[in-house]
Amino acid sequence: MTLTLAAERADPHVHLDNRALFVSDGARTVMFSLAQARWLGETLEILAQDGRATRSQQHHVFGGFRTADGPIVLYAGAQEDLVTVRLGGAAFNELRMALGVRG
């Protein structure tokens, strides 16, 4: 069987489900297994408290910073090939809560 479907590039997004966290800039997507949920949550907590955070595991990086006008920029991926997205404050807090971070 052969199947070809027309498709469009997705808009930038952050998706969390019961298996993984996905961060996509619309062109590329980075996935973190939820086996790393504690590390991801701790990174978001540091970012919330300090306004910036950068953490790495082997060659993978997760972090971000709060911009001067309020939104949060998240970056994720291989050290030499990061994906970046911008989240509003409410969306950032929703992600923190979904990962079990209290604050």
Secondary structure as a PSIPRED ss2 file (coil, helix, strand):
# PSIPRED VFORMAT (PSIPRED V4.0)

   1 M C   1.000  0.000  0.000
   2 T C   1.000  0.000  0.000
   3 L C   1.000  0.000  0.000
   4 T C   1.000  0.000  0.000
   5 L C   1.000  0.000  0.000
   6 A C   1.000  0.000  0.000
   7 A C   1.000  0.000  0.000
   8 E C   1.000  0.000  0.000
   9 R C   1.000  0.000  0.000
  10 A C   1.000  0.000  0.000
  11 D C   1.000  0.000  0.000
  12 P C   1.000  0.000  0.000
  13 H E   0.000  0.000  1.000
  14 V E   0.000  0.000  1.000
  15 H E   0.000  0.000  1.000
  16 L E   0.000  0.000  1.000
  17 D C   1.000  0.000  0.000
  18 N C   1.000  0.000  0.000
  19 R C   1.000  0.000  0.000
  20 A E   0.000  0.000  1.000
  21 L E   0.000  0.000  1.000
  22 F E   0.000  0.000  1.000
  23 V E   0.000  0.000  1.000
  24 S E   0.000  0.000  1.000
  25 D C   1.000  0.000  0.000
  26 G C   1.000  0.000  0.000
  27 A C   1.000  0.000  0.000
  28 R C   1.000  0.000  0.000
  29 T E   0.000  0.000  1.000
  30 V E   0.000  0.000  1.000
  31 M E   0.000  0.000  1.000
  32 F E   0.000  0.000  1.000
  33 S E   0.000  0.000  1.000
  34 L H   0.000  1.000  0.000
  35 A H   0.000  1.000  0.000
  36 Q H   0.000  1.000  0.000
  37 A H   0.000  1.000  0.000
  38 R H   0.000  1.000  0.000
  39 W H   0.000  1.000  0.000
  40 L H   0.000  1.000  0.000
  41 G H   0.000  1.000  0.000
  42 E H   0.000  1.000  0.000
  43 T H   0.000  1.000  0.000
  44 L H   0.000  1.000  0.000
  45 E H   0.000  1.000  0.000
  46 I H   0.000  1.000  0.000
  47 L H   0.000  1.000  0.000
  48 A H   0.000  1.000  0.000
  49 Q H   0.000  1.000  0.000
  50 D H   0.000  1.000  0.000
  51 G C   1.000  0.000  0.000
  52 R E   0.000  0.000  1.000
  53 A E   0.000  0.000  1.000
  54 T E   0.000  0.000  1.000
  55 R E   0.000  0.000  1.000
  56 S E   0.000  0.000  1.000
  57 Q E   0.000  0.000  1.000
  58 Q C   1.000  0.000  0.000
  59 H C   1.000  0.000  0.000
  60 H E   0.000  0.000  1.000
  61 V E   0.000  0.000  1.000
  62 F E   0.000  0.000  1.000
  63 G E   0.000  0.000  1.000
  64 G E   0.000  0.000  1.000
  65 F E   0.000  0.000  1.000
  66 R E   0.000  0.000  1.000
  67 T C   1.000  0.000  0.000
  68 A C   1.000  0.000  0.000
  69 D C   1.000  0.000  0.000
  70 G C   1.000  0.000  0.000
  71 P C   1.000  0.000  0.000
  72 I E   0.000  0.000  1.000
  73 V E   0.000  0.000  1.000
  74 L E   0.000  0.000  1.000
  75 Y E   0.000  0.000  1.000
  76 A E   0.000  0.000  1.000
  77 G E   0.000  0.000  1.000
  78 A E   0.000  0.000  1.000
  79 Q C   1.000  0.000  0.000
  80 E C   1.000  0.000  0.000
  81 D E   0.000  0.000  1.000
  82 L E   0.000  0.000  1.000
  83 V E   0.000  0.000  1.000
  84 T E   0.000  0.000  1.000
  85 V E   0.000  0.000  1.000
  86 R E   0.000  0.000  1.000
  87 L E   0.000  0.000  1.000
  88 G C   1.000  0.000  0.000
  89 G H   0.000  1.000  0.000
  90 A H   0.000  1.000  0.000
  91 A H   0.000  1.000  0.000
  92 F H   0.000  1.000  0.000
  93 N H   0.000  1.000  0.000
  94 E H   0.000  1.000  0.000
  95 L H   0.000  1.000  0.000
  96 R H   0.000  1.000  0.000
  97 M H   0.000  1.000  0.000
  98 A H   0.000  1.000  0.000
  99 L C   1.000  0.000  0.000
 100 G C   1.000  0.000  0.000
 101 V C   1.000  0.000  0.000
 102 R C   1.000  0.000  0.000
 103 G C   1.000  0.000  0.000
